[in-house]
Structures are given as structure tokens and as C-alpha cells.
């Protein structure tokens, strides 16, 4: 169960930046380099930490420090691609008690606004949808751009129960913790 939850969180983290193409956006479109990009998640089960990731996601990313109003990120995460390197946990993550991947196969991260908080540091206000529950979240992230190459890193913390992840006996957070940390590390090239 803990392994499955970990995988679920990783997928959520990956959602923001895997594949980038957004010709409709005013800012520069970027293409994610999947082999160099990770979205990972971590949580606790029975007091022990666990990690995971979502291995499949698609994204449209358009970003320019000079046009934050025209910058936008939209990511779809394949819930069934969650991997915590524990087969039992991974099978639980997609089950009806957790992500219910059969009914809701994808999670979605979509920015509403991006603002600069310091040079190279930003905050994205976004809607995160998991299990058909949408909540507004704030993702602080950094971006380094050199020529046509960029690297973005950010960390988001959510509560799994806010999204209905962990039904029935699993809504009790004494076995699987409520707090989930999602970390993104995305490398991309300008389209």
C-alpha cells in the first residue's frame, strides 16, 4: 500500500513537465527531454519513508521569463505508470481505494498564472485534478535557461485525502501519511 501511494505521488510530480508543445501560447514553446526529466513523489507508510515516480505523462509547456502572462503549462499523467519499485504497492496505487486508474486513468496539472518571486525563481498557481477532484495548488520552481536549453526544478506538497486518494480504511492517515511531496526536475529544449 505504501509503495503504491509513493508511486502515485511520483506521478503527480511528473505531470507538470514531460512533453512540451504549445504553439497556441504566446511564450516560447519547449520540448521536454524525457530521458533527462523526472517527476518523483514521496510519502510515509507505517512511519517509513517511500519514493516513487510516474513514468508516463504528456505536457504542453510554453514559458518565457519575459512573457509570464503568456506562459502556460498543462500536463496529463498516466496513473497506471506509477512505479515505486514494489509490485504490491504499485498494484494498490491504481486500485479503487487509491487512484482508481480504471475510472480516472489520468491526473491533470494546469497552470492558471505564473509569477516571478526572485531572479530565476517562480510560483505557478495551478489546478491539480486527481480522481476527478480539482484543487488549486502553488508550485514554487526555479528555471535556468542557457540558449535553447532549460532546466526547471520545483517541489509541491499536497495532502492525499484532499483528492480522495485513500478510500475506506485508507482514509485513516495513521498507516499511510496524508502528506505527499512531489518533486520535478525537468530538462527541455526550445522548440
Backbone as JSON Lines, residues from 0, in Angstrom:
{"i":0,"aa":"X","n":[0.84,-1.19,0.0],"ca":[0.0,0.0,0.0],"c":[0.87,1.24,0.0]}
{"i":1,"aa":"X","n":[1.88,1.25,0.85],"ca":[2.75,2.41,0.93],"c":[3.49,2.61,-0.38]}
{"i":2,"aa":"X","n":[3.91,1.52,-0.97],"ca":[4.64,1.62,-2.23],"c":[3.74,2.19,-3.32]}
{"i":3,"aa":"X","n":[2.49,1.79,-3.29],"ca":[1.55,2.28,-4.29],"c":[1.3,3.76,-4.12]}
{"i":4,"aa":"X","n":[1.21,4.17,-2.87],"ca":[0.96,5.59,-2.61],"c":[2.15,6.41,-3.06]}
{"i":5,"aa":"X","n":[3.33,5.87,-2.84],"ca":[4.54,6.56,-3.25],"c":[4.56,6.74,-4.75]}
{"i":6,"aa":"X","n":[4.21,5.71,-5.46],"ca":[4.19,5.77,-6.92],"c":[3.2,6.82,-7.39]}
{"i":7,"aa":"X","n":[2.07,6.87,-6.71],"ca":[1.03,7.83,-7.09],"c":[1.54,9.24,-6.94]}
{"i":8,"aa":"X","n":[2.25,9.5,-5.88],"ca":[2.75,10.83,-5.65],"c":[3.79,11.19,-6.7]}
{"i":9,"aa":"X","n":[4.6,10.22,-7.07],"ca":[5.62,10.49,-8.07],"c":[4.99,10.9,-9.39]}
{"i":10,"aa":"X","n":[3.93,10.22,-9.73],"ca":[3.26,10.54,-10.99],"c":[2.74,11.95,-10.94]}
{"i":11,"aa":"X","n":[2.2,12.34,-9.8],"ca":[1.67,13.69,-9.7],"c":[2.78,14.69,-9.93]}
{"i":12,"aa":"X","n":[3.96,14.35,-9.44],"ca":[5.06,15.27,-9.6],"c":[5.5,15.36,-11.04]}
{"i":13,"aa":"X","n":[5.44,14.26,-11.75],"ca":[5.89,14.23,-13.13],"c":[4.96,15.01,-14.03]}
{"i":14,"aa":"X","n":[3.74,15.06,-13.66],"ca":[2.74,15.66,-14.53],"c":[3.12,17.03,-15.04]}
{"i":15,"aa":"X","n":[3.76,17.9,-14.25],"ca":[3.96,19.25,-14.76],"c":[4.91,19.44,-15.93]}
{"i":16,"aa":"X","n":[5.74,18.47,-16.34],"ca":[6.71,18.89,-17.36],"c":[7.25,17.88,-18.35]}
{"i":17,"aa":"X","n":[6.59,16.85,-18.76],"ca":[7.26,15.82,-19.57],"c":[7.39,16.2,-21.04]}
{"i":18,"aa":"X","n":[6.31,16.43,-21.74],"ca":[6.4,16.7,-23.17],"c":[5.83,18.06,-23.44]}
{"i":19,"aa":"X","n":[6.57,18.89,-24.13],"ca":[6.14,20.27,-24.26],"c":[5.97,20.7,-25.7]}
{"i":20,"aa":"X","n":[4.75,21.06,-26.06],"ca":[4.48,21.67,-27.35],"c":[3.23,22.51,-27.19]}
{"i":21,"aa":"X","n":[3.35,23.82,-27.41],"ca":[2.19,24.67,-27.19],"c":[2.19,25.83,-28.16]}
{"i":22,"aa":"X","n":[1.95,25.59,-29.42],"ca":[2.02,26.66,-30.4],"c":[0.98,27.75,-30.19]}
{"i":23,"aa":"X","n":[-0.08,27.46,-29.42],"ca":[-1.12,28.47,-29.21],"c":[-0.72,29.5,-28.17]}
{"i":24,"aa":"X","n":[0.32,29.21,-27.4],"ca":[0.74,30.12,-26.34],"c":[1.66,31.19,-26.9]}
{"i":25,"aa":"X","n":[1.65,32.36,-26.25],"ca":[2.48,33.48,-26.7],"c":[3.94,33.28,-26.34]}
{"i":26,"aa":"X","n":[4.2,32.68,-25.18],"ca":[5.58,32.47,-24.74],"c":[6.22,31.34,-25.56]}
{"i":27,"aa":"X","n":[7.54,31.14,-25.35],"ca":[8.27,30.14,-26.11],"c":[7.8,28.73,-25.79]}
{"i":28,"aa":"X","n":[7.53,27.92,-26.81],"ca":[7.21,26.51,-26.57],"c":[8.49,25.72,-26.3]}
{"i":29,"aa":"X","n":[8.39,24.75,-25.4],"ca":[9.53,23.92,-25.02],"c":[9.18,22.46,-25.17]}
{"i":30,"aa":"X","n":[10.2,21.66,-25.51],"ca":[10.03,20.21,-25.64],"c":[10.81,19.53,-24.52]}
{"i":31,"aa":"X","n":[10.11,18.76,-23.7],"ca":[10.75,18.06,-22.59],"c":[11.66,16.96,-23.11]}
{"i":32,"aa":"X","n":[12.79,16.78,-22.44],"ca":[13.71,15.68,-22.74],"c":[13.41,14.57,-21.73]}
{"i":33,"aa":"X","n":[12.58,13.58,-22.13],"ca":[12.09,12.58,-21.19],"c":[13.2,11.81,-20.46]}
{"i":34,"aa":"X","n":[14.28,11.5,-21.15],"ca":[15.35,10.71,-20.51],"c":[16.09,11.5,-19.44]}
{"i":35,"aa":"X","n":[15.96,12.82,-19.48],"ca":[16.67,13.66,-18.51],"c":[15.72,14.33,-17.52]}
{"i":36,"aa":"X","n":[14.45,13.94,-17.53],"ca":[13.44,14.59,-16.71],"c":[12.79,13.59,-15.76]}
{"i":37,"aa":"X","n":[12.5,14.06,-14.56],"ca":[11.89,13.2,-13.54],"c":[10.79,13.95,-12.8]}
{"i":38,"aa":"X","n":[9.74,13.24,-12.5],"ca":[8.75,13.73,-11.55],"c":[8.6,12.63,-10.51]}
{"i":39,"aa":"X","n":[9.0,12.94,-9.31],"ca":[9.03,11.95,-8.25],"c":[8.11,12.36,-7.12]}
{"i":40,"aa":"X","n":[7.72,11.38,-6.31],"ca":[6.9,11.67,-5.15],"c":[7.41,10.87,-3.96]}
{"i":41,"aa":"X","n":[7.08,11.37,-2.79],"ca":[7.47,10.66,-1.57],"c":[6.37,10.81,-0.54]}
{"i":42,"aa":"X","n":[6.29,9.82,0.33],"ca":[5.31,9.83,1.4],"c":[5.79,8.92,2.51]}
{"i":43,"aa":"X","n":[4.9,8.59,3.44],"ca":[5.26,7.68,4.54],"c":[4.22,6.58,4.66]}
{"i":44,"aa":"X","n":[4.7,5.4,5.0],"ca":[3.82,4.26,5.26],"c":[4.35,3.55,6.49]}
{"i":45,"aa":"X","n":[3.46,3.4,7.46],"ca":[3.84,2.8,8.75],"c":[5.07,3.5,9.32]}
{"i":46,"aa":"X","n":[5.15,4.81,9.11],"ca":[6.24,5.62,9.67],"c":[7.51,5.6,8.85]}
{"i":47,"aa":"X","n":[7.58,4.8,7.8],"ca":[8.78,4.72,6.97],"c":[8.57,5.51,5.68]}
{"i":48,"aa":"X","n":[9.62,6.18,5.25],"ca":[9.55,6.96,4.01],"c":[9.58,6.03,2.79]}
{"i":49,"aa":"X","n":[8.9,6.45,1.73],"ca":[8.99,5.72,0.46],"c":[8.98,6.74,-0.68]}
{"i":50,"aa":"X","n":[9.53,6.33,-1.83],"ca":[9.61,7.19,-3.0],"c":[9.02,6.46,-4.2]}
{"i":51,"aa":"X","n":[8.63,7.24,-5.2],"ca":[8.12,6.67,-6.43],"c":[8.16,7.71,-7.54]}
{"i":52,"aa":"X","n":[7.67,7.32,-8.71],"ca":[7.59,8.25,-9.83],"c":[6.52,7.78,-10.81]}
{"i":53,"aa":"X","n":[6.04,8.74,-11.6],"ca":[5.15,8.39,-12.7],"c":[6.01,8.4,-13.96]}
{"i":54,"aa":"X","n":[6.0,7.29,-14.66],"ca":[6.91,7.13,-15.79],"c":[6.35,7.62,-17.11]}
{"i":55,"aa":"X","n":[5.03,7.87,-17.18],"ca":[4.43,8.33,-18.43],"c":[3.57,9.56,-18.18]}
{"i":56,"aa":"X","n":[3.81,10.58,-18.98],"ca":[2.98,11.77,-18.93],"c":[3.19,12.56,-20.21]}
{"i":57,"aa":"X","n":[2.25,13.42,-20.53],"ca":[2.39,14.31,-21.68],"c":[2.17,15.73,-21.19]}
{"i":58,"aa":"X","n":[2.79,16.69,-21.86],"ca":[2.66,18.07,-21.41],"c":[2.77,19.04,-22.56]}
{"i":59,"aa":"X","n":[2.09,20.15,-22.4],"ca":[2.27,21.3,-23.28],"c":[2.84,22.39,-22.4]}
{"i":60,"aa":"X","n":[4.03,22.88,-22.75],"ca":[4.69,23.9,-21.93],"c":[5.12,25.05,-22.81]}
{"i":61,"aa":"X","n":[4.73,26.22,-22.4],"ca":[5.15,27.45,-23.06],"c":[5.61,28.38,-21.96]}
{"i":62,"aa":"X","n":[6.87,28.82,-22.03],"ca":[7.41,29.62,-20.94],"c":[8.43,30.63,-21.45]}
{"i":63,"aa":"X","n":[8.3,31.85,-20.97],"ca":[9.29,32.89,-21.21],"c":[9.33,33.81,-20.0]}
{"i":64,"aa":"X","n":[10.52,34.04,-19.41],"ca":[10.62,34.96,-18.29],"c":[10.13,36.36,-18.65]}
{"i":65,"aa":"X","n":[10.17,36.68,-19.95],"ca":[9.74,38.0,-20.41],"c":[8.25,38.05,-20.76]}
{"i":66,"aa":"X","n":[7.58,36.92,-20.7],"ca":[6.15,36.87,-21.0],"c":[5.46,35.86,-20.08]}
{"i":67,"aa":"X","n":[5.48,36.15,-18.79],"ca":[4.87,35.23,-17.83],"c":[3.36,35.17,-18.01]}
{"i":68,"aa":"X","n":[2.75,36.27,-18.46],"ca":[1.31,36.27,-18.68],"c":[0.94,35.31,-19.81]}
{"i":69,"aa":"X","n":[1.84,35.12,-20.76],"ca":[1.6,34.2,-21.87],"c":[2.16,32.81,-21.64]}
{"i":70,"aa":"X","n":[2.77,32.6,-20.48],"ca":[3.36,31.3,-20.16],"c":[2.3,30.37,-19.58]}
{"i":71,"aa":"X","n":[2.39,29.1,-19.94],"ca":[1.37,28.14,-19.5],"c":[1.93,26.72,-19.55]}
{"i":72,"aa":"X","n":[1.48,25.92,-18.59],"ca":[1.87,24.5,-18.54],"c":[0.61,23.67,-18.34]}
{"i":73,"aa":"X","n":[0.47,22.65,-19.15],"ca":[-0.64,21.7,-19.0],"c":[-0.06,20.3,-19.1]}
{"i":74,"aa":"X","n":[-0.3,19.47,-18.07],"ca":[0.3,18.13,-18.02],"c":[-0.77,17.09,-17.72]}
{"i":75,"aa":"X","n":[-0.7,15.98,-18.44],"ca":[-1.54,14.82,-18.16],"c":[-0.64,13.67,-17.73]}
{"i":76,"aa":"X","n":[-0.96,13.07,-16.58],"ca":[-0.15,11.98,-16.03],"c":[-0.91,10.66,-16.13]}
{"i":77,"aa":"X","n":[-0.22,9.65,-16.6],"ca":[-0.77,8.3,-16.71],"c":[-0.63,7.62,-15.35]}
{"i":78,"aa":"X","n":[-1.76,7.5,-14.64],"ca":[-1.73,6.95,-13.27],"c":[-1.16,5.54,-13.24]}
{"i":79,"aa":"X","n":[-1.48,4.73,-14.26],"ca":[-1.02,3.35,-14.27],"c":[0.49,3.23,-14.44]}
{"i":80,"aa":"X","n":[1.17,4.34,-14.75],"ca":[2.62,4.29,-14.92],"c":[3.37,4.52,-13.61]}
{"i":81,"aa":"X","n":[2.65,4.61,-12.5],"ca":[3.29,4.82,-11.2],"c":[4.24,3.67,-10.9]}
{"i":82,"aa":"X","n":[5.42,4.0,-10.42],"ca":[6.43,2.98,-10.12],"c":[7.14,3.32,-8.83]}
{"i":83,"aa":"X","n":[6.96,2.45,-7.83],"ca":[7.66,2.61,-6.56],"c":[8.65,1.47,-6.33]}
{"i":84,"aa":"X","n":[8.85,0.66,-7.38],"ca":[9.74,-0.5,-7.32],"c":[9.28,-1.51,-6.28]}
{"i":85,"aa":"X","n":[7.96,-1.54,-6.07],"ca":[7.35,-2.53,-5.18],"c":[6.04,-2.95,-5.85]}
{"i":86,"aa":"X","n":[6.0,-4.15,-6.37],"ca":[4.85,-4.6,-7.17],"c":[3.55,-4.55,-6.39]}
{"i":87,"aa":"X","n":[3.57,-4.91,-5.11],"ca":[2.34,-4.89,-4.31],"c":[1.83,-3.46,-4.14]}
{"i":88,"aa":"X","n":[2.72,-2.56,-3.81],"ca":[2.31,-1.17,-3.63],"c":[1.84,-0.58,-4.96]}
{"i":89,"aa":"X","n":[2.55,-0.9,-6.03],"ca":[2.19,-0.36,-7.34],"c":[0.8,-0.83,-7.76]}
{"i":90,"aa":"X","n":[0.45,-2.07,-7.46],"ca":[-0.88,-2.56,-7.82],"c":[-1.95,-1.9,-6.95]}
{"i":91,"aa":"X","n":[-1.61,-1.58,-5.71],"ca":[-2.56,-0.9,-4.83],"c":[-2.8,0.54,-5.27]}
{"i":92,"aa":"X","n":[-1.78,1.2,-5.76],"ca":[-1.9,2.61,-6.16],"c":[-3.0,2.79,-7.19]}
{"i":93,"aa":"X","n":[-3.13,1.87,-8.11],"ca":[-4.11,2.02,-9.19],"c":[-5.49,1.46,-8.82]}
{"i":94,"aa":"X","n":[-5.6,0.87,-7.63],"ca":[-6.84,0.23,-7.2],"c":[-7.92,1.25,-6.87]}
{"i":95,"aa":"X","n":[-9.2,0.8,-6.79],"ca":[-10.3,1.72,-6.48],"c":[-10.12,2.47,-5.16]}
{"i":96,"aa":"X","n":[-9.44,1.87,-4.18],"ca":[-9.24,2.55,-2.89],"c":[-8.25,3.7,-2.98]}
{"i":97,"aa":"X","n":[-7.41,3.7,-4.01],"ca":[-6.38,4.73,-4.12],"c":[-6.67,5.63,-5.33]}
{"i":98,"aa":"X","n":[-5.98,5.47,-6.42],"ca":[-6.19,6.36,-7.56],"c":[-7.35,5.94,-8.47]}
{"i":99,"aa":"X","n":[-7.75,4.7,-8.36],"ca":[-8.83,4.16,-9.2],"c":[-8.55,4.47,-10.67]}
{"i":100,"aa":"X","n":[-7.42,3.95,-11.15],"ca":[-6.96,4.25,-12.51],"c":[-7.93,3.75,-13.58]}
{"i":101,"aa":"X","n":[-8.75,2.74,-13.28],"ca":[-9.71,2.26,-14.27],"c":[-10.77,3.32,-14.54]}
{"i":102,"aa":"X","n":[-11.18,4.05,-13.51],"ca":[-12.19,5.08,-13.68],"c":[-11.58,6.44,-14.02]}
{"i":103,"aa":"X","n":[-10.43,6.74,-13.41],"ca":[-9.76,8.03,-13.66],"c":[-8.31,7.74,-14.04]}
{"i":104,"aa":"X","n":[-8.04,7.43,-15.3],"ca":[-6.71,6.98,-15.72],"c":[-5.64,8.06,-15.74]}
{"i":105,"aa":"X","n":[-6.05,9.33,-15.69],"ca":[-5.05,10.4,-15.73],"c":[-5.28,11.4,-14.61]}
{"i":106,"aa":"X","n":[-4.19,12.04,-14.22],"ca":[-4.23,13.21,-13.34],"c":[-3.83,14.39,-14.22]}
{"i":107,"aa":"X","n":[-4.28,15.59,-13.84],"ca":[-4.01,16.76,-14.68],"c":[-3.49,17.92,-13.84]}
{"i":108,"aa":"X","n":[-2.47,18.58,-14.36],"ca":[-1.9,19.78,-13.74],"c":[-1.98,20.88,-14.8]}
{"i":109,"aa":"X","n":[-2.66,21.99,-14.48],"ca":[-2.81,23.06,-15.45],"c":[-2.64,24.41,-14.77]}
{"i":110,"aa":"X","n":[-1.67,25.18,-15.24],"ca":[-1.4,26.47,-14.61],"c":[-2.49,27.48,-14.91]}
{"i":111,"aa":"X","n":[-2.7,28.36,-13.93],"ca":[-3.61,29.49,-14.08],"c":[-2.83,30.79,-14.18]}
{"i":112,"aa":"X","n":[-1.68,30.84,-13.5],"ca":[-0.8,32.01,-13.57],"c":[0.59,31.6,-13.11]}
{"i":113,"aa":"X","n":[1.59,32.35,-13.61],"ca":[2.98,32.15,-13.2],"c":[3.55,33.52,-12.86]}
{"i":114,"aa":"X","n":[4.17,33.64,-11.69],"ca":[4.77,34.91,-11.28],"c":[6.21,34.68,-10.85]}
{"i":115,"aa":"X","n":[7.03,35.73,-10.99],"ca":[8.42,35.66,-10.56],"c":[8.5,36.14,-9.12]}
{"i":116,"aa":"X","n":[9.17,35.37,-8.27],"ca":[9.31,35.73,-6.86],"c":[10.7,36.27,-6.55]}
{"i":117,"aa":"X","n":[11.68,35.94,-7.39],"ca":[13.06,36.41,-7.28],"c":[13.71,36.04,-8.61]}
{"i":118,"aa":"X","n":[14.89,36.59,-8.92],"ca":[15.53,36.23,-10.19],"c":[15.67,34.71,-10.35]}
{"i":119,"aa":"X","n":[15.06,34.16,-11.4],"ca":[15.14,32.73,-11.66],"c":[14.21,31.88,-10.82]}
{"i":120,"aa":"X","n":[13.41,32.52,-9.95],"ca":[12.51,31.78,-9.07],"c":[11.07,32.2,-9.34]}
{"i":121,"aa":"X","n":[10.17,31.21,-9.38],"ca":[8.8,31.46,-9.8],"c":[7.81,30.69,-8.93]}
{"i":122,"aa":"X","n":[6.55,31.08,-9.05],"ca":[5.46,30.34,-8.45],"c":[4.38,30.16,-9.51]}
{"i":123,"aa":"X","n":[3.92,28.93,-9.64],"ca":[2.81,28.64,-10.54],"c":[1.58,28.34,-9.71]}
{"i":124,"aa":"X","n":[0.51,29.09,-9.94],"ca":[-0.79,28.77,-9.37],"c":[-1.48,27.88,-10.4]}
{"i":125,"aa":"X","n":[-1.91,26.71,-9.96],"ca":[-2.41,25.73,-10.91],"c":[-3.58,24.95,-10.33]}
{"i":126,"aa":"X","n":[-4.36,24.35,-11.22],"ca":[-5.38,23.39,-10.82],"c":[-4.79,22.0,-10.96]}
{"i":127,"aa":"X","n":[-4.85,21.22,-9.89],"ca":[-4.42,19.83,-9.91],"c":[-5.66,18.98,-9.76]}
{"i":128,"aa":"X","n":[-5.85,18.07,-10.71],"ca":[-7.03,17.2,-10.69],"c":[-6.59,15.75,-10.55]}
{"i":129,"aa":"X","n":[-7.06,15.1,-9.49],"ca":[-6.79,13.69,-9.23],"c":[-8.13,13.06,-8.82]}
{"i":130,"aa":"X","n":[-8.46,11.91,-9.39],"ca":[-9.73,11.23,-9.07],"c":[-10.92,12.15,-9.27]}
{"i":131,"aa":"X","n":[-10.86,12.99,-10.27],"ca":[-11.96,13.9,-10.61],"c":[-12.19,14.96,-9.53]}
{"i":132,"aa":"X","n":[-11.2,15.17,-8.66],"ca":[-11.25,16.23,-7.66],"c":[-10.2,17.27,-8.05]}
{"i":133,"aa":"X","n":[-10.63,18.52,-8.2],"ca":[-9.72,19.59,-8.6],"c":[-9.48,20.54,-7.43]}
{"i":134,"aa":"X","n":[-8.22,20.79,-7.13],"ca":[-7.82,21.72,-6.06],"c":[-6.78,22.67,-6.63]}
{"i":135,"aa":"X","n":[-6.82,23.91,-6.17],"ca":[-5.78,24.86,-6.55],"c":[-4.54,24.61,-5.71]}
{"i":136,"aa":"X","n":[-3.39,24.58,-6.37],"ca":[-2.11,24.36,-5.69],"c":[-1.12,25.43,-6.13]}
{"i":137,"aa":"X","n":[-0.07,25.6,-5.35],"ca":[1.0,26.54,-5.7],"c":[2.3,25.76,-5.79]}
{"i":138,"aa":"X","n":[2.93,25.8,-6.96],"ca":[4.2,25.11,-7.19],"c":[5.32,26.13,-7.29]}
{"i":139,"aa":"X","n":[6.18,26.24,-6.26],"ca":[7.38,27.08,-6.39],"c":[8.4,26.33,-7.24]}
{"i":140,"aa":"X","n":[9.05,27.04,-8.17],"ca":[10.04,26.36,-9.01],"c":[11.12,27.34,-9.46]}
{"i":141,"aa":"X","n":[12.23,26.78,-9.88],"ca":[13.33,27.57,-10.44],"c":[13.51,27.17,-11.89]}
{"i":142,"aa":"X","n":[14.01,28.11,-12.7],"ca":[14.3,27.83,-14.11],"c":[15.65,28.44,-14.45]}
{"i":143,"aa":"X","n":[16.5,27.63,-15.07],"ca":[17.77,28.12,-15.62],"c":[17.72,27.9,-17.12]}
{"i":144,"aa":"X","n":[17.9,28.99,-17.87],"ca":[17.87,28.91,-19.34],"c":[19.23,29.32,-19.88]}
{"i":145,"aa":"X","n":[19.82,28.45,-20.72],"ca":[21.06,28.76,-21.41],"c":[20.84,28.46,-22.88]}
{"i":146,"aa":"X","n":[20.75,29.5,-23.67],"ca":[20.47,29.32,-25.09],"c":[19.11,28.69,-25.27]}
{"i":147,"aa":"X","n":[19.08,27.54,-25.95],"ca":[17.82,26.83,-26.18],"c":[17.62,25.65,-25.24]}
{"i":148,"aa":"X","n":[18.37,25.64,-24.14],"ca":[18.26,24.58,-23.14],"c":[17.74,25.18,-21.83]}
{"i":149,"aa":"X","n":[16.9,24.43,-21.13],"ca":[16.36,24.91,-19.86],"c":[16.24,23.76,-18.88]}
{"i":150,"aa":"X","n":[16.39,24.08,-17.61],"ca":[16.15,23.11,-16.54],"c":[15.25,23.76,-15.51]}
{"i":151,"aa":"X","n":[14.19,23.07,-15.16],"ca":[13.25,23.55,-14.14],"c":[13.19,22.54,-13.0]}
{"i":152,"aa":"X","n":[13.18,23.06,-11.77],"ca":[13.05,22.21,-10.59],"c":[12.03,22.83,-9.66]}
{"i":153,"aa":"X","n":[11.21,22.0,-9.06],"ca":[10.22,22.51,-8.13],"c":[9.71,21.41,-7.22]}
{"i":154,"aa":"X","n":[9.14,21.84,-6.09],"ca":[8.61,20.9,-5.11],"c":[7.23,21.36,-4.67]}
{"i":155,"aa":"X","n":[6.31,20.44,-4.68],"ca":[4.92,20.71,-4.32],"c":[4.53,19.74,-3.21]}
{"i":156,"aa":"X","n":[3.84,20.24,-2.19],"ca":[3.36,19.39,-1.11],"c":[1.83,19.42,-1.1]}
{"i":157,"aa":"X","n":[1.23,18.23,-1.09],"ca":[-0.23,18.13,-1.05],"c":[-0.64,17.13,0.02]}
{"i":158,"aa":"X","n":[-1.93,17.12,0.33],"ca":[-2.5,16.11,1.21],"c":[-3.32,15.16,0.34]}
{"i":159,"aa":"X","n":[-3.0,13.89,0.39],"ca":[-3.66,12.91,-0.48],"c":[-5.16,12.86,-0.24]}
{"i":160,"aa":"X","n":[-5.58,13.03,1.03],"ca":[-7.01,12.92,1.34],"c":[-7.81,14.08,0.76]}
{"i":161,"aa":"X","n":[-7.15,15.19,0.44],"ca":[-7.86,16.3,-0.22],"c":[-8.39,15.88,-1.58]}
{"i":162,"aa":"X","n":[-7.76,14.87,-2.18],"ca":[-8.14,14.4,-3.51],"c":[-8.86,13.05,-3.47]}
{"i":163,"aa":"X","n":[-9.18,12.58,-2.27],"ca":[-9.87,11.3,-2.15],"c":[-8.98,10.11,-2.39]}
{"i":164,"aa":"X","n":[-7.66,10.31,-2.33],"ca":[-6.72,9.2,-2.53],"c":[-6.56,8.48,-1.19]}
{"i":165,"aa":"X","n":[-7.07,7.26,-1.14],"ca":[-7.1,6.51,0.1],"c":[-8.52,6.47,0.62]}
{"i":166,"aa":"X","n":[-9.33,5.53,0.09],"ca":[-10.74,5.41,0.48],"c":[-10.88,4.36,1.59]}
{"i":167,"aa":"X","n":[-12.06,4.37,2.23],"ca":[-12.34,3.36,3.24],"c":[-11.33,3.41,4.37]}
{"i":168,"aa":"X","n":[-10.79,2.24,4.7],"ca":[-9.83,2.15,5.8],"c":[-8.59,3.02,5.56]}
{"i":169,"aa":"X","n":[-8.31,3.31,4.29],"ca":[-7.1,4.06,3.96],"c":[-7.28,5.58,4.09]}
{"i":170,"aa":"X","n":[-8.49,6.02,4.41],"ca":[-8.68,7.44,4.68],"c":[-8.09,7.8,6.04]}
{"i":171,"aa":"X","n":[-7.85,6.78,6.87],"ca":[-7.15,6.97,8.15],"c":[-5.68,7.16,7.83]}
{"i":172,"aa":"X","n":[-5.1,8.26,8.27],"ca":[-3.72,8.59,7.91],"c":[-2.68,8.01,8.88]}
{"i":173,"aa":"X","n":[-3.1,7.13,9.79],"ca":[-2.14,6.57,10.75],"c":[-1.23,5.53,10.1]}
{"i":174,"aa":"X","n":[-1.7,4.87,9.02],"ca":[-0.86,3.87,8.36],"c":[-0.11,4.46,7.18]}
{"i":175,"aa":"X","n":[-0.83,5.18,6.32],"ca":[-0.2,5.86,5.2],"c":[-0.41,7.36,5.42]}
{"i":176,"aa":"X","n":[0.7,8.09,5.53],"ca":[0.62,9.51,5.86],"c":[-0.17,10.31,4.84]}
{"i":177,"aa":"X","n":[-0.72,11.43,5.31],"ca":[-1.52,12.29,4.45],"c":[-0.66,13.16,3.56]}
{"i":178,"aa":"X","n":[0.5,13.56,4.04],"ca":[1.36,14.49,3.3],"c":[2.15,13.77,2.21]}
{"i":179,"aa":"X","n":[2.1,14.35,1.02],"ca":[2.85,13.8,-0.11],"c":[3.68,14.94,-0.71]}
{"i":180,"aa":"X","n":[4.94,14.65,-0.97],"ca":[5.82,15.64,-1.6],"c":[6.08,15.22,-3.03]}
{"i":181,"aa":"X","n":[5.9,16.16,-3.95],"ca":[6.13,15.89,-5.36],"c":[7.29,16.77,-5.81]}
{"i":182,"aa":"X","n":[8.29,16.16,-6.43],"ca":[9.47,16.91,-6.89],"c":[9.62,16.74,-8.39]}
{"i":183,"aa":"X","n":[9.81,17.86,-9.07],"ca":[10.03,17.81,-10.51],"c":[11.44,18.29,-10.83]}
{"i":184,"aa":"X","n":[12.04,17.66,-11.8],"ca":[13.34,18.07,-12.34],"c":[13.24,17.85,-13.85]}
{"i":185,"aa":"X","n":[13.01,18.94,-14.57],"ca":[12.72,18.84,-15.99],"c":[13.77,19.53,-16.85]}
{"i":186,"aa":"X","n":[14.29,18.79,-17.82],"ca":[15.17,19.36,-18.82],"c":[14.38,19.5,-20.12]}
{"i":187,"aa":"X","n":[14.53,20.62,-20.8],"ca":[13.76,20.85,-22.02],"c":[14.58,21.66,-23.01]}
{"i":188,"aa":"X","n":[14.18,21.55,-24.27],"ca":[14.79,22.35,-25.33],"c":[13.73,23.24,-25.95]}
{"i":189,"aa":"X","n":[14.13,24.43,-26.38],"ca":[13.21,25.36,-27.01],"c":[12.82,24.84,-28.39]}
{"i":190,"aa":"X","n":[11.52,24.81,-28.65],"ca":[11.03,24.3,-29.93],"c":[11.3,25.27,-31.04]}
